[in-house]
Amino acid sequence: MFELIKSLTQTYGPSGNEKKVAEKIKNLLKGKVDETRTDAMGNLICVKKGSGKKIMFAAHMDEIGIIVTYIDENGFLRFGNVGGLPQLIIMGQRVRFENGTVGVIWYEENIDNMKNATLEKMYIDIGASSREEAEKMVKVGDMGIFVGETVLQNGKIISKALDDRLGCAILVETALRNVETDNEIYYVFTTQEEVGLRGAKTAAFGIVPDMALALDVCDTGDTPNCKPMSVKMGKGPTVKIKDRSVISHPEVKDRLIRAAEKANIPYQLEVSLYGGTDAGSIHITAGGIPSGGISIPTRFIHDASEMADMNDVENAVRLLCEFIKG
Amino acid sequence: MDAYEILKKLTTLDGVSGEEGPVRDFIMSQIKDHVDDLVVDNMGNLIAYKKGKGRGPKIMLDAHMDEVGLLVTQITCDGLLKFHTIGGIESRVLVGKRVRVGENGVPGIIGYKPIHLQEKNERTGAVDKKRLTIDIGAKDRQQAEDKVEIGDTVAFAYDPVEFGDNKLMAKALDDRVGCAVLIELLKGSYECDVYGCFTVQEEIGLKGAKTASFRVMPNVALILEGTTCYDVPDTKEQSMSTRCGNGPALTVMDRSVIVDRDLLNLIVDIAKSNNIPYQYKQTITGGTNAGRIQVNGTGVKVAAIAVPCRYIHTPVSVMDKNDFENMIRLSKKVLEVLPKAWEEGRLSNSDENRAINLYREQGGIEHV
């Protein structure tokens, strides 16, 4: 499982550029599902056929990053955000472009108060000495992702892009375990979640499932002086009650809780005041789709070093398998 | 009328969001002999269908008819009109501007007290728009109510002027310039089915495009726009979004959309091989109908092409005639090349008819 997560988190895939992640997942599931298709938004939809209920699981393939908006005459890049970037923690971070070019984010040093260090005051240095040299390496519109090694320590995984390659890994692993069921299962790997839950919308429209779950990460309330929240890392995957984009459908929520209790899987109830998930798009598609979610409690979301507990990941797979049996 | 004359005519018409009638009527008169079917949907979108020769994807071309403006909210006892803004307008650009109120185009002026009567602190900042009124020359409320009503929309009243080096100053270039390009495109003939959509209410939240794209269910959509242009004083080079005269601008990403990479690359290739100048829009702010259309149905391959317009969302904006002509050339070429590129799989779309089939299963209609 760690190797799977490592391989997925280290793959390049900012919003709108998820092809490499999709390719990797497609190969992992080759021969393990009955049908694979890609829609116009780039969503990868893998179907395990069945005669029962249509159940959709969504995990998003895209990760946050930066987009080059301008290259100056000295070869420095100006950039904008792709998804939610906490401005203060990106300074000094490394970014990597699709072709492997690496750059360092820094800021105009005449800023008197770091609160004024907005993205417009920052730049990326790729070690180019002129615009011409820089343009051989990157061009306006290219997207970069954060660099962050994937390591396992004390049963905790630390990496970039756990949001939401963890969800992708959980779906892949669940599909590979191939639980016996009559239900028709849609493993959907969505695009452009970080910029507004966009891919899930068209994926859900193309499936119109009977119910849907979003597999994603959620914040925790267990670090020094953090915002109060009952979810803790390592205490089990969450059953989503609500986040900013969705209020879980009671039947979906209850089915998850039943599944967890039946198989003795630890779980926590999640009330997220911040952040949305693909369920937010899915539940208002077509005539309405009962939706909910399972999240992995994750610290430092949207940083280049996010942290989660491997036990929560394993338990999320078990919970999904139970949920499928229904 | 050639395309440029049509553009100038379009900028003399009023079409504040929700009141696009005059613009729609004129467009209809210009295209009706060139298309196979015309319909106005319940939101007021004008959708023109042009049958192709059975090749390639179903293409939606979008240009919005509406412009930013004002809405009368109150008539004071002195016969002055209080107003709200419709779409993104800042109060700094309002004082002293001529306007037309309501469907009869009652002339008015957004007035404010002259410098002699202002306190010192009033001269330093912009006047809050809540304190501004429109003067239509009425002597009291009664007389004003004879001419205008609460709820009337208010449009800027500035006629187009050609000036300088191939430049045009006019109101509402965002997005009459897109409308003019689309009218010109509908006069051509293409191998694929083309739906020309002149949409409503873009400026207040991309609303018309939602129902138009649901009706059309396109595979590919090109959004024709007028976009921000910041080659003006007080802008750092890295903050310039586009440059007037450097060719039509292509969006990579903005707040509403990340465009389809394959389609964007195709357009760039077409521009390069036909020697048509182009530029990337270098900021990621603002939004276009592309964001709405992309997530329609099972997804749409979208791209946005725009003429750079200085001073956008003010009473008068400025564009370069060459950009306009190059935008027509570029989008025409795109329509010509698309069927072949589609058949060759250059847009890597594996189940292109799925959206349409699903739509029909759910009771949708085949043509407009």
Boltz contact constraints between the chains, C-beta under 6 A:
constraints:
  - contact:
      token1: [A, 15]
      token2: [B, 258]
      max_distance: 6.0
  - contact:
      token1: [A, 16]
      token2: [B, 258]
      max_distance: 6.0
  - contact:
      token1: [A, 37]
      token2: [B, 350]
      max_distance: 6.0
  - contact:
      token1: [A, 37]
      token2: [B, 351]
      max_distance: 6.0
  - contact:
      token1: [A, 38]
      token2: [B, 350]
      max_distance: 6.0
  - contact:
      token1: [A, 39]
      token2: [B, 298]
      max_distance: 6.0
  - contact:
      token1: [A, 39]
      token2: [B, 299]
      max_distance: 6.0
  - contact:
      token1: [A, 40]
      token2: [B, 299]
      max_distance: 6.0
  - contact:
      token1: [A, 40]
      token2: [B, 300]
      max_distance: 6.0
  - contact:
      token1: [A, 40]
      token2: [B, 301]
      max_distance: 6.0
  - contact:
      token1: [A, 40]
      token2: [B, 349]
      max_distance: 6.0
  - contact:
      token1: [A, 41]
      token2: [B, 299]
      max_distance: 6.0
  - contact:
      token1: [A, 67]
      token2: [B, 253]
      max_distance: 6.0
  - contact:
      token1: [A, 69]
      token2: [B, 282]
      max_distance: 6.0
  - contact:
      token1: [A, 70]
      token2: [B, 238]
      max_distance: 6.0
  - contact:
      token1: [A, 70]
      token2: [B, 282]
      max_distance: 6.0
  - contact:
      token1: [A, 78]
      token2: [B, 238]
      max_distance: 6.0
  - contact:
      token1: [A, 80]
      token2: [B, 284]
      max_distance: 6.0
  - contact:
      token1: [A, 140]
      token2: [B, 280]
      max_distance: 6.0
  - contact:
      token1: [A, 141]
      token2: [B, 252]
      max_distance: 6.0
  - contact:
      token1: [A, 141]
      token2: [B, 280]
      max_distance: 6.0
  - contact:
      token1: [A, 198]
      token2: [B, 295]
      max_distance: 6.0
  - contact:
      token1: [A, 201]
      token2: [B, 295]
      max_distance: 6.0
  - contact:
      token1: [A, 202]
      token2: [B, 295]
      max_distance: 6.0
  - contact:
      token1: [A, 202]
      token2: [B, 298]
      max_distance: 6.0
  - contact:
      token1: [A, 202]
      token2: [B, 299]
      max_distance: 6.0
  - contact:
      token1: [A, 205]
      token2: [B, 297]
      max_distance: 6.0
  - contact:
      token1: [A, 205]
      token2: [B, 298]
      max_distance: 6.0
  - contact:
      token1: [A, 206]
      token2: [B, 298]
      max_distance: 6.0
